[in-house]
Amino acid sequence: MKRRHLIGVYTLAVGLLVFSGGIAHNLVRLPELGSAVAAGEMSPRFAGEQVVETFFAGAAMNVLGLLVMMLSLELRKGTRAAWRAVLVIGVFYLLFGLVAFFYRYPNLHLLGFAVTGALLCWPLVLWRKDFVAE
């Protein structure tokens, strides 16, 4: 089996992981906000804003996961444009995870973003010469 085909299958799996992460983000975070309001830890007005931001973050992760899954088909063909797009998404996840982890407080949850970015980037960088078709 060609490496490009393996990379396509691999990025499809990682894209599914990113998409699932967006769903899990909303399923975990939204009930937490309701509990915080009920316990008096957060004002209802502020919680309303947080619900919108949480939903947007989860939806953005879903969209990025879908993009990676759709681009995995192009990666199988060796398309350089798909390689660039998936690499940008991977680098974004990697940098976001590292900056968020070291900026405020070391929360291991935030390293999950960095690991996901690294999972997307390593095969693309390692076998970059396989992607020459435009």
C-alpha positions as CSV (number, residue, x, y, z in Angstrom):
1,M,0.0,0.0,0.0
2,K,1.3,3.5,-0.9
3,R,2.3,5.9,1.9
4,R,-0.1,8.5,0.5
5,H,-3.0,6.0,1.0
6,L,-1.9,5.3,4.5
7,I,-1.6,9.0,5.3
8,G,-5.1,9.5,3.8
9,V,-6.5,6.9,6.1
10,Y,-4.6,8.2,9.1
11,T,-5.7,11.8,8.6
12,L,-9.3,10.5,8.2
13,A,-9.0,8.9,11.6
14,V,-7.4,12.1,13.2
15,G,-10.1,14.2,11.5
16,L,-12.7,12.0,13.1
17,L,-10.9,12.5,16.4
18,V,-11.1,16.3,16.0
19,F,-14.8,16.1,15.1
20,S,-15.5,13.9,18.0
21,G,-13.6,16.3,20.3
22,G,-16.0,19.1,19.2
23,I,-19.0,17.1,20.2
24,A,-17.5,16.0,23.5
25,H,-16.5,19.6,24.2
26,N,-20.1,20.7,24.0
27,L,-21.5,17.6,25.8
28,V,-19.2,18.1,28.8
29,R,-19.0,21.9,28.9
30,L,-22.6,23.0,28.5
31,P,-23.9,21.0,31.5
32,E,-21.1,22.4,33.6
33,L,-22.2,25.9,32.9
34,G,-25.7,25.1,34.0
35,S,-24.4,23.6,37.2
36,A,-22.3,26.6,37.9
37,V,-25.3,28.9,37.6
38,A,-27.4,26.7,39.8
39,A,-24.6,26.7,42.5
40,G,-24.3,30.5,42.3
41,E,-20.8,30.3,41.0
42,M,-21.6,32.2,37.9
43,S,-24.2,34.9,37.0
44,P,-26.9,33.8,34.5
45,R,-25.9,36.7,32.2
46,F,-22.3,35.6,32.0
47,A,-23.3,32.0,31.6
48,G,-25.4,32.9,28.6
49,E,-22.3,34.4,26.9
50,Q,-20.3,31.4,27.9
51,V,-22.9,29.0,26.3
52,V,-22.5,30.8,23.0
53,E,-18.7,30.8,23.2
54,T,-18.7,27.1,24.2
55,F,-21.0,26.2,21.4
56,F,-19.0,28.1,18.8
57,A,-15.7,26.5,20.0
58,G,-17.3,23.0,19.6
59,A,-18.7,23.9,16.2
60,A,-15.3,25.2,15.1
61,M,-13.7,21.9,16.1
62,N,-16.4,20.1,14.2
63,V,-15.7,22.1,11.1
64,L,-12.0,21.6,11.3
65,G,-12.5,17.9,11.8
66,L,-14.8,17.8,8.7
67,L,-12.2,19.7,6.7
68,V,-9.5,17.3,7.6
69,M,-11.7,14.3,6.8
70,M,-12.6,15.8,3.4
71,L,-9.0,16.7,2.6
72,S,-7.9,13.1,3.5
73,L,-9.3,12.0,0.1
74,E,-7.1,14.6,-1.6
75,L,-4.1,13.6,0.4
76,R,-4.5,10.0,-1.0
77,K,-4.1,11.6,-4.5
78,G,-0.9,13.4,-3.4
79,T,-2.4,16.9,-3.7
80,R,0.0,19.6,-2.4
81,A,-2.9,22.0,-1.7
82,A,-4.5,19.5,0.6
83,W,-1.1,18.8,2.3
84,R,-0.8,22.6,3.0
85,A,-4.3,22.9,4.4
86,V,-4.1,19.9,6.7
87,L,-0.6,21.0,7.8
88,V,-1.9,24.5,8.7
89,I,-4.7,22.9,10.8
90,G,-2.2,20.6,12.5
91,V,0.2,23.5,13.3
92,F,-2.7,25.6,14.6
93,Y,-3.7,22.8,17.0
94,L,-0.1,22.2,18.0
95,L,0.7,25.8,18.8
96,F,-2.7,26.5,20.4
97,G,-2.2,23.6,22.8
98,L,1.3,24.5,23.7
99,V,0.6,28.3,24.2
100,A,-2.6,27.6,26.2
101,F,-0.8,25.1,28.4
102,F,2.2,27.3,29.2
103,Y,0.4,30.7,29.2
104,R,-1.9,30.5,32.2
105,Y,-1.6,27.3,34.1
106,P,-0.5,23.8,33.2
107,N,-3.7,21.9,32.5
108,L,-3.1,18.6,30.9
109,H,-6.4,18.8,29.0
110,L,-4.8,21.6,26.9
111,L,-2.0,19.4,25.8
112,G,-4.6,17.3,24.0
113,F,-4.7,20.0,21.4
114,A,-1.0,19.9,21.0
115,V,-1.0,16.1,20.7
116,T,-3.7,16.2,18.1
117,G,-1.8,18.8,16.1
118,A,1.4,16.7,16.3
119,L,-0.6,13.7,15.1
120,L,-1.7,15.6,12.1
121,C,1.7,17.1,11.3
122,W,4.2,14.3,11.7
123,P,3.3,12.1,8.7
124,L,2.9,15.2,6.5
125,V,6.3,16.6,7.4
126,L,8.0,13.2,7.4
127,W,6.8,12.3,3.9
128,R,6.3,15.8,2.4
129,K,8.0,14.8,-0.9
130,D,5.1,12.5,-1.7
131,F,2.8,15.4,-2.2
132,V,3.6,17.1,-5.5
133,A,0.4,17.0,-7.5
134,E,-1.4,20.3,-7.9
